[in-house]
């Protein structure tokens, strides 16, 4: 099973991303990504990481798709990998259109899942 821990529920994934996930991992389940307050110090962040480490472990996934706030992800990925759970990121192609007023519109197109290195 692939556990999706990101701000993007699998129900909103493009068809090719869901097909890839189901083909490779058979089942996808979502765990909503937590709000990570930018004012958290390292001790508070570590508590949040521990909380989510146990939430993930309760679901018993073999693989976790994890994308979000970087310091939280790095800390949780390290813990999960030590526990024998592989962690993956989704890769995308980004195209950006700049409007005359300077606004930029970015479009992301799923390419593949890639493992985080242990």
Residue, then its C-alpha position, 0 to 999 in steps of 0.5 A: x500500500x502507498x500512503x499519501x502524506x501530502x496536501x494533495x489528496x489522491x482523489x485530486x491526482x491526475x489519472x496517470x499518477x493514480x494509475x502509476x500508484x495502483x500499478x506499483x503499490x496496488x492501493x492508495x490511502x490518504x493521511x492529510x499533511x499537518x499544518x506546520x507552523x513556521x514559528x515552531x522551534x525544533x523541539x515542537x517540530x520533533x513532537x509533531x514528527x513523532x505524532x505523525x510517525x506513529x500515525x503512519x506506523x498505525x496504517x502499516x504502509x510499505x511505502x509513503x508518498x511524502x511531500x510538504x514542509x521541508x524540515x518536517x518531511x526530512x525529519x519524518x523521512x529519516x524516522x520512517x526509513x530507519x523503521x524500514x518504510x520506503x519514502x517517495x516523492x512525486x516528480x513533475x514537469x512545470x510550465x510557467x506562463x507570465x501574464x502582462x501584469x507580472x503574475x505567473x501561472x504554473x502548471x505541474x504535470x506528474x511524471x513519476x514517483x522517485x524514492x528518497x535516498x536513505 
